[in-house]
Amino acid sequence: MADKMDKTADLAGPGVSTYEEVEKILPNDYEPLQTPMERMKALYDVKRYMEDNMCKELNLNMVQVPLIVSKDSGVNDYLDRDGSRTPIEFKCGLGLEKPIEAQVVQAATKWKRMALKQFDCKPGEGLITDMRAVRKDYFLDHDHSSYVDQWDWEKTIKPEDRNLDYLKDTVRKIWKVIRGAGMFVQEKYPELRTDKYPQLPEELVFMHAEDLLAKYPNLPRKARETAILKEHPAVFIIGIGYTLDDGYPHEMRAADYDDWITETKSEDGRPMHGLNGDILVWNPVTHRRHELTSMGIRVTKDTLKLQLKETGQEDFLNLPYHQAILNDVIPLSIGGGIGQARTYMYLLRTAHLGEVTVTVWPKQLKEICSARNINVLE
């Protein structure tokens, strides 16, 4: 069995973890396929394609989304369950006797579900946002940044939609849009179609986290993902957050939005858990696993209680967001977040997020990139 620390260290806290490791993994033979300006043109073509076709495939509408929320609303995203990644907080409201305690969002996961009621989305209707966030507790490497941009989306569903078939059908539609964006941008910018990298995979393989552990019992989470992606370059891993047979979840997932505890069955009838998951792909430029989106059918009042009890966070039930679920104020839903910069990086064949987004990077990382012909935007 793998060393316990290998597995516990791999459950949260994204990033490679040291710049010595980053230096080892970045490609030595990298040649950008586009100039920075051509890449920006292609990037915005991908952005328009993604937004238009996500709306078309999932029956969504673009809406405005907050950059800041009040602390006491409970709608900010804590990303995991151990409290290790906290939002930026500040007071605002000049002239107020009691200033507003505000937070910069880390994701709009919970806000979106509340927004379904605000925008009166009926079952089968939903919304999508051009979300911006700050995650200060990330290690900054080639595919993690403190500045985050996502297509955060949410859709109202019926009780009978809370099943694996509905989840998989939605995931297939999203993969159709992502792959379609890649084919579209290659057609418009032929330099992106090169024999150096394989074509975007057509098939997306579904695998339960429980089966993935059984297949690779001695490997920690990221190594399991890497191993399966070498077999299948596009995978959706189901049931992320549920405690597996080795005593650990595949990854620590927050307990108050995705439903990872509901009992389900595999296609061959075996008991499984979870109505959520991640799309991961093999990135032929970095030769590494590459997460594009995290999504899932959301908790009900009953599964919310179960998951918060399991994670020791039952005090959350007193917050307005959680009360809204308990009192049926907001609808049942499915939703997720597609990383914009991650998607651009994958489709435009870049080696670093800094080639498709502008943010802060450590001097040490910029020097490593420069030595490898990777020029990050500043």
N, C-alpha and C positions, 0 to 999 in steps of 0.2 A: 504494500500500500504506500502511496506517495506520502512524503513527510507532511505532517499536519500543517506546518507553517506554509508549505507550498500552496495548500488549498485555501487556508484562511486569508492569506495575503492576496489571493486572486479573486476574492469575492466582491470587493469594492475598491474605490480609489483608483480611477482610471489613469492610464498613462504607462509608459515604459518603466519609469522609476529612477533611472540614472542616465546622465548624458553620455557616459561611457557605453551604455547599452544602445542608446540612440545612434551613436557614431558607428557601432557595429552593424546596425540593421539598415541604415539608409543606403540606397543603391550607389555603387561606385561608377556605374556606366550610364548615368542618367543624362538624357538629352531632351530638353523640353520640345514638345511638338508644335507649340505656338509661341508667339511673342506675348508679352504681358497684355498688350492692348487687344490683340486678336482673341486671347483667352477671355478677356472681359466681354467681348462681343458674343462669343460662344456661350459664356456663362449666363448672360441675360436671355439668350435664346432658350437655353435649358430651363431657366426659371419660368419663363412665360409658358413653355410647353408643360412643365410639371403642374403649374397652377391651373391652367385651362383644363388639362386632362384629368387631374385629380377631381376637379369639380364635376366633370362630365361622367367619369366612371363611378364615383361614389355619391353623386347627387349632393354636392356641397356648394356653399357660397363663400366667397372671401369676405371676412369681417375684420374690423380693427381689434387689436389685442393690447393689453397693458404691458408696459415695461416695469411699472412699480405697482405694488399692492399693499394694503394695510396688513400689519403683522397679525392683528387679532382676527382677521378674516379666515385664517387657516387655509387659504387657497394656494400659498406658495408650495413649490415642489421641493421636497428634501432629498429626492433622487434615490436614496437608499433607506435603510431602516436603522442604521447605527448612529445617526446624528453627526457623522464625520464631515459632511459637506454642508456648511451653513450659508445662508444668503447674506448679502451685504445689507446692513440696516442703517437707517438715518431718520432724523426727525424733519418734518416739513410742515408748512402752514404758517407763514409769517403773520404775526398778530393774534394767533389763536392762544387762548389761555392755556390750553393743553394741546401741544403740537401733535400731529398725526405720526404715529410710529409706522414708518414705511419700510418696505423691503424691495430690493431689485429682484425681479423674478429669476428663478433658475430654470423654469419651464412653465408653460401655461396649462399643464395637465389638468389640474383641478378647476382652474378658472373656466376652461372650455366647457366642462360639463354644466357648470352654473350658467354659462352663456347660452346653452341650448334652450333654456327656459326664457332667458332675456330676449332671444331672437325668435322665440315661438317655433322652434323646429319640431315638426311632427315626425312620427316614426318613418324612417326612410330618408329623412332630410338631415342635413348637417352643415357644419361650417369648417372653414380652413383659414389659417392665419399665417401671416408673414412675421413670425415671432423672433424677437431678439432677447437675449438673456445674458447674464454674467454668472459664471461658475468659478469663483476665486480659488476653490480648493482642488483644482486639477493640476497634475504634473503636466507641464507644457512640452509636448513632444511633436512628432510629425503629424499626428491626427487627433490631438487634443488641444483645445484652446480655451482660455478663460472667457472669450467672447463666443457666444453660441447663436447660430441662426438655424431655425427649424421651420418646416411647414407643419405646424401643430394643427391637427384636425380632430373633429369629434362629430359623431352622428347618433341621433336618437334611434333606438331600436325597440322592438317588442319583446316581451318575456320569452316567447318561443324562438327568438333569434339567438338566445344565449347558449350556443352550442358550437362544437368544433367545425361543423360544416360551414356555418355562417362565417366563422373566423377565417377559415381557409379560403373561402370564396372571396372575402375582402382582401386578404393578403395577395391572392393571385391578381386581382385587379390593380393593386398597388405595384406589384412587380411588372405588370404589363405597361404601366405608365413609366416606370423608371427605365425599363429596357427600351421602350418606345422613344423616350427622350434621348437615349444614347444613339439609337439608330438615326433619329432625326438630325442630331447635331453632327454625326459623321457624314451624313449626306450633304449638309450645308458646308461643312469644313472638312474636306477630304484628307487633309493632313492628319486628322485624328484616326483615320483608318490605316493601320500599319501592320505589317507582318511581325513586328517586334512583339505585339501583344495579341492574345487570342480574342476572338469576337465575344461580345457579351453573351453569357449563357441564356438559352431559351428557357430551360427547365429550372424551376425552383423546387427543391426537395424539402419535404416536411419531416421533422424528426422531434420526438419528445425528448426533453432534457433527461428523463429517466432512462430512455433507451441509449442516449449518448453516453451517459455514465456507465451503463452496462457494457457498452462497446469498448470504452476506454477507462476501465475502473481505476487505473493507477495514475491517470493524468489529472492535473488541476484544470480548472475551467477553460482558460484561454488555450491551453495545449489541446484540450478536447476539441475545441472549435477549430483550431488550426488543422488538426488531423482530419476532421470530417470535410473541411473545405478543400483539402487536397484530393479528396474523392469526388466531391460534388461542389463546384465553384459558386453555387448560390443555394443557401439553406435558410429555412425558417425553423428556429428552435422553439418548441412549445413548452410552456409550463415553467417559466423563469421566475423563481421566487419560492417555489414549493421546496420543502426540505426533502432531499433525496436519500437513498439508502445508505450513503456514506456519512450521513448526519449533517450535510451542508446543502444549502440551496445552490442551484447552478450559478446564480449571482444574487446578491442581496437586492431585492426589489421592494420599493416602498409598499406598505401594507394597505394604503387607503385609496388607490385608484385601480390598477390592474387586478383582475381576479385570477390569482394563481393557486387557489385552494380547492375550487370546485372539482368534484370527481367527474372524470370523463372515461372514455374507452378508446383504445387504439383501434386502427382499422381491422385488426384481427381479434378484437374483443377483449384485450387485456386491460385491467384497471390502470388509469393514468390520472393526472391532475393538471389543472390549469387551463385557462381560456385566454392566454396571452403569449407573447413571444417576440423574437427579434429576427429581422432579416440580416444575415451576414453574407458577405461575398469574399472571394479570394481576389486580392488586389495584385494584378500581375506586375505593377510598377514597383511596389514596395515588397512584394513577395510575402505578404502578411494578411492575416484576417482583417476584415474591414466591416464594421457595423454601419448599416445605413439607416435602420429604423427600429424603434421599439414601440410596441402597440399591444392592444388587447381589449377584450370585452371587460367593462368596468364592474366594480363590486356592486352587489346589492346590499340592502341593510343587513342581511344575515351574514353574507360573506365578509362584509366590512368588520362586523363584530368578531368573527372567527379569526380573521387575519391580524387585527389589532391585539387580540388576546394572545395569539401565538408570538407576536413580536414585543409584547409587554408595553404597548402604547395605548391602552384603553382610555387614558386621559384625553386623547385626541377627540373622543366622542362628544365632548362638550363644545368643540369649535363649530362656528356657523356652517362651514362646508359639510362637516360630518353630520350635523343636525339636519341639514337639508336632505341628505341621503336617508337618514333614519325616519324622517317624517314625510318621505315621498314628495318633497318639494321640487326636486329636479328629476329628470327622466333617466331611465335605463339607457346606457349608451355603449358605444365602441369608439375607440380613438387611439391616436398615436402621434408620434413626432418623427418626421423624416429630416435627418440632418442635411441642411442645404449645402454647407461647405463640404461635407463628406461625400455628398452626391456629385457635386462638381468635380471634386478630386478624383473620384472613381471614373466618371464619364469623360472627363477631359484629360485623363491619363497624366496626372501630376503626382509628384513624390511627396508633397508637403501641403498641408492646409494653408500655409502662408502664401502659396501661389494663387489661391482663389479667395482669400479673405484678408482683411487688414486689421491687425490687432497688435498686441505687444508680445515680443518674444525675447528670451534671455540672450545676452550677447554671446554666450557660449554656444547656444543652439544655432544662432545666425552664422557663426564662424564655421561650425560643422557643415551647415548647409552650403555655404559659399564654396567650400573646398570640394563639394560634390556637384557643382554646377546647378544648385538649387537656389534661386534668387527669390526670397520672400518679400512680399509687399510691405511697405512701412508708411 
